[in-house]
Amino acid sequence: MERLLGKIEGEMPGPLVICVAALHGNEQVGLHAFRNVYSAIKNHQIKFSGKLVGLAGNLKAIESNRRYIDYDLNRVWDDQSIAALLDPEKPPQAEDEEFLELRSMIEAESQGDYSLKVLADLHATSSDKGNFIVVPEGESGHPVIQSIRLPVVVDLDKYLRGTLLAHYYTRGFVSFAFEGGIIGTGDVYQLHTSGLWEILDKAGSIRHHDHEQEDHYARLLEEVSASLPTRVKAIYRHRIRVGDGFKMLPGFHNFQPVYKGQQLALDHNGALVSPHDGLVFMPLYQPEGEDGFFIVKEMGREEG
């Protein structure tokens, strides 16, 4: 497949919106959601301001339907990792070419004068109720983020080095990960489609009600978020190391309350328990990944 999913350059100036889908190759529904929105804008000749670009992330992993081949493409967007990747003495790995081409295309499409730069990194999770937005703390109240209406997760960057969203946040983008639900489901398609329309509306790419299903999409986002926390803060990460034999106990979902000392998983050393009272977050139910689970806490208004 081609890395460029589609591009629209409006006749009027405005924002730049870049959508990256399937940075993890087994999270492919975002590809279809972007194509749906892109095709609707083109087919219905919706007036567009600025530029919209859709990019596929890890092409090799997409072809194999795996999270990654040699390394996680969403953990190498920091200076140290990039320097190591560019070292001519480094043995080549599958994701090297993916990283270099994706970065080159984002940089090329970012050239120009835009009213706002937005980068939406579309993801899915291996556990239920995986509907949330991950943002740097400084962007959590931005109107584009708020327009999606889903729970906002902050401070995850303290535990995850080298994410795409953090890299482009430092380069002036409103940059975030948009988690749409369980990998491969129609719910992810609906949520990503709905969220992309809201992002384009709030960023100023399109006018409110230029797409006939706008009210439907807004209601869907509100319904999904109704039973979820508004804003949470990451306070713990259980990191998986090679050979740990990590296995999450069945039945946990995102934002499920847990108590300090409660067993959540096991590995070769025995039971793994929560070190805090809080909410379990991103429990891992797939074979690939370095993050077994997180613990987050709900934030009050005085903290947000």
C-alpha positions in Angstrom: 0.0 0.0 0.0 1.0 3.6 -0.4 2.0 5.7 2.6 -0.1 8.7 1.5 -3.7 7.9 2.2 -5.0 11.1 0.8 -4.4 14.9 0.7 -6.7 17.9 0.3 -5.3 21.4 -0.3 -8.1 23.9 0.1 -8.5 27.0 -1.9 -8.6 29.1 1.3 -5.8 29.4 3.9 -6.3 27.7 7.2 -4.9 24.9 9.4 -2.8 21.9 8.6 -4.3 18.7 9.9 -2.1 15.5 9.6 -3.6 12.1 10.5 -1.2 9.2 11.1 -2.9 5.8 11.2 -1.5 2.3 11.9 1.8 3.5 13.5 1.2 0.1 15.1 0.6 -2.2 12.2 -2.2 -4.2 13.8 -4.3 -1.1 14.5 -5.6 -0.6 11.0 -9.1 0.7 11.4 -7.9 4.3 11.5 -6.8 3.8 7.9 -10.4 3.2 6.9 -11.8 6.0 9.0 -9.5 8.5 7.4 -10.3 7.3 3.9 -14.0 7.6 4.8 -13.7 11.3 5.9 -11.4 12.1 3.0 -13.7 10.6 0.4 -16.7 12.4 1.9 -15.0 15.7 1.6 -14.0 15.1 -2.0 -17.2 13.4 -3.2 -19.5 16.1 -1.6 -17.2 18.9 -2.6 -17.2 20.3 0.9 -15.4 23.6 1.1 -12.1 23.2 2.8 -9.6 25.6 4.3 -5.9 24.8 4.8 -4.6 21.3 4.2 -5.5 17.7 5.2 -3.0 14.9 5.0 -3.4 11.2 5.8 -0.4 9.0 6.3 -0.1 5.2 7.0 2.5 4.5 9.7 4.3 1.2 9.7 3.7 -0.3 6.2 5.7 -3.5 6.9 3.9 -4.2 10.1 0.5 -3.4 8.4 1.3 -6.0 5.8 2.1 -8.6 8.5 -0.8 -7.4 10.8 1.7 -7.0 13.7 2.3 -4.2 16.1 5.8 -4.0 14.8 8.5 -6.1 13.1 11.7 -5.2 14.9 10.9 -2.3 17.2 7.9 -0.1 18.2 7.7 2.8 15.8 6.0 4.9 18.5 9.0 4.8 20.9 11.8 6.2 18.7 10.8 9.9 18.2 13.3 11.3 20.8 16.8 12.7 20.1 18.6 9.8 21.6 16.7 7.1 19.6 16.9 9.1 16.4 20.7 9.5 16.8 21.1 5.8 17.4 18.9 5.0 14.4 21.0 7.3 12.1 24.3 5.7 13.3 25.9 4.2 10.2 27.3 1.4 12.3 23.8 0.3 13.4 22.6 -3.0 11.9 19.6 -2.2 9.7 16.1 -3.1 11.1 12.7 -3.2 9.5 11.4 0.0 11.1 14.4 2.2 10.1 13.0 2.8 6.6 9.5 3.3 8.0 10.7 6.0 10.4 12.8 7.9 7.9 10.1 8.0 5.2 7.3 8.9 7.6 9.3 11.7 9.2 10.4 13.0 5.8 6.8 13.1 4.6 5.5 14.9 7.7 8.3 17.4 7.5 7.6 18.1 3.8 3.9 18.5 4.3 4.4 20.8 7.3 6.2 23.5 5.2 4.2 26.6 4.8 2.1 29.1 6.7 -0.9 27.7 8.6 -3.2 29.1 11.1 -2.8 26.0 13.3 -0.9 22.7 13.0 -2.6 19.5 14.2 -1.3 16.0 14.3 -3.7 13.2 15.2 -2.1 9.8 15.8 -4.9 7.2 15.5 -4.7 4.1 17.7 -6.7 1.3 19.2 -6.2 -0.8 22.3 -6.3 -4.5 23.3 -8.8 -3.9 26.1 -12.4 -2.6 26.4 -13.4 1.0 27.0 -10.2 2.2 25.2 -11.7 5.5 24.2 -9.5 8.4 25.2 -7.0 11.1 24.1 -3.4 11.2 25.2 -1.9 14.6 25.3 1.0 16.6 26.7 -0.1 18.4 29.8 0.1 21.8 28.1 -2.4 20.9 25.4 -5.1 19.2 27.5 -7.4 22.2 27.4 -7.0 23.1 23.7 -10.3 23.5 21.9 -9.4 20.8 19.3 -8.8 18.3 22.1 -11.9 19.3 23.9 -14.0 18.9 20.8 -13.5 15.1 20.8 -15.2 14.9 24.2 -13.3 11.8 25.3 -11.3 11.3 28.5 -8.0 13.2 28.4 -5.0 11.4 29.8 -2.0 13.5 30.9 1.5 12.7 32.2 1.8 9.5 30.2 4.9 11.1 28.6 6.7 10.7 31.9 6.6 6.9 31.4 6.8 6.6 27.6 9.8 7.9 25.8 9.9 8.7 22.1 6.3 9.0 21.1 5.2 10.6 17.9 2.9 13.0 19.7 5.6 14.3 22.1 8.0 14.8 19.2 5.6 17.1 17.2 4.3 18.8 20.3 7.8 20.3 20.7 7.6 21.4 17.1 4.5 23.5 17.5 1.7 21.1 16.7 -1.4 20.4 18.7 -0.3 16.8 18.8 -2.2 13.8 20.4 -2.9 10.1 20.3 -6.6 9.3 19.6 -7.5 5.9 21.0 -10.7 4.6 19.4 -11.4 1.3 21.2 -10.7 -2.4 20.8 -8.4 -3.3 17.9 -10.2 -4.2 14.7 -13.8 -3.3 15.7 -16.5 -1.3 14.1 -16.7 0.9 17.2 -13.1 2.2 16.5 -14.2 3.0 12.9 -17.2 5.0 14.2 -15.3 6.8 16.9 -12.3 7.7 14.7 -14.7 8.9 11.9 -16.7 11.0 14.4 -13.6 12.4 16.0 -12.0 13.4 12.7 -15.0 15.4 11.7 -15.0 17.2 15.0 -11.3 17.9 14.7 -11.7 19.4 11.2 -14.7 21.5 12.4 -13.0 22.9 15.5 -9.6 23.5 13.7 -11.4 25.6 11.1 -10.9 23.3 8.1 -14.6 22.9 7.4 -17.7 24.8 8.5 -20.1 23.5 11.1 -22.8 21.4 9.4 -21.0 21.2 6.1 -21.3 17.4 6.6 -24.8 16.1 6.9 -24.1 13.7 9.8 -22.4 16.2 12.1 -25.0 16.0 14.8 -24.9 12.2 14.8 -21.1 12.2 15.2 -21.3 14.7 18.1 -23.9 12.7 19.9 -21.9 9.4 19.5 -18.9 11.0 21.1 -21.0 12.3 24.0 -22.6 8.9 24.5 -19.3 7.1 24.6 -17.8 9.5 27.0 -20.8 9.8 29.4 -19.7 6.9 31.6 -16.0 7.7 31.5 -13.8 10.1 33.5 -13.2 13.5 32.0 -9.5 13.8 32.9 -7.0 11.4 34.4 -3.3 11.5 35.3 -0.9 8.6 34.9 0.8 7.6 38.2 2.3 4.2 37.5 3.5 2.0 34.6 4.3 -1.7 34.7 7.1 -2.2 32.2 7.5 -5.6 30.5 11.0 -6.9 29.9 12.0 -9.6 27.4 11.5 -13.0 29.0 9.1 -11.8 31.8 6.3 -14.1 30.7 3.8 -11.3 31.4 0.1 -12.3 31.4 -2.7 -9.9 32.3 -5.5 -11.5 34.3 -8.7 -11.6 32.3 -11.6 -9.2 32.6 -9.9 -5.8 33.2 -10.8 -2.8 31.1 -9.7 0.8 30.8 -10.6 3.0 33.8 -11.8 0.1 35.9 -11.3 0.9 39.6 -8.6 -1.1 41.4 -7.2 -1.0 44.9 -3.6 -1.1 46.2 -2.4 -4.6 46.5 -5.0 -6.1 44.1 -3.5 -8.7 41.7 -3.7 -7.6 38.1 -1.3 -9.9 36.3 1.5 -12.4 36.7 4.8 -13.2 35.3 7.7 -15.7 35.9 8.3 -14.1 39.3 4.7 -14.5 40.5 1.8 -12.1 41.1 1.8 -8.5 40.0 -0.3 -6.2 42.1 -1.4 -2.6 41.8 0.9 -0.3 43.9 -1.9 2.3 44.2 -5.6 2.8 44.5 -6.8 4.1 41.2 -8.0 3.1 37.7 -6.3 0.5 35.6 -5.4 1.8 32.2 -4.3 0.1 29.0 -4.1 -3.5 30.3 -2.2 -5.5 27.7 -4.1 -8.4 26.1 -1.9 -8.9 23.0 1.5 -10.7 22.7 3.5 -7.6 21.6 4.2 -4.5 23.7 6.4 -3.2 26.5 3.6 -1.8 28.7 1.7 -4.4 30.9 -0.6 -1.9 32.4 -0.8 1.6 33.9 -2.5 3.0 36.9 -4.2 6.4 36.5 -6.1 8.6 38.9 -9.1 10.8 38.2 -8.3 14.5 38.5 -10.5 17.0 40.1 -11.3 20.5 38.7 -8.7 22.1 41.0 -6.1 19.9 39.3 -7.1 20.7 35.7 
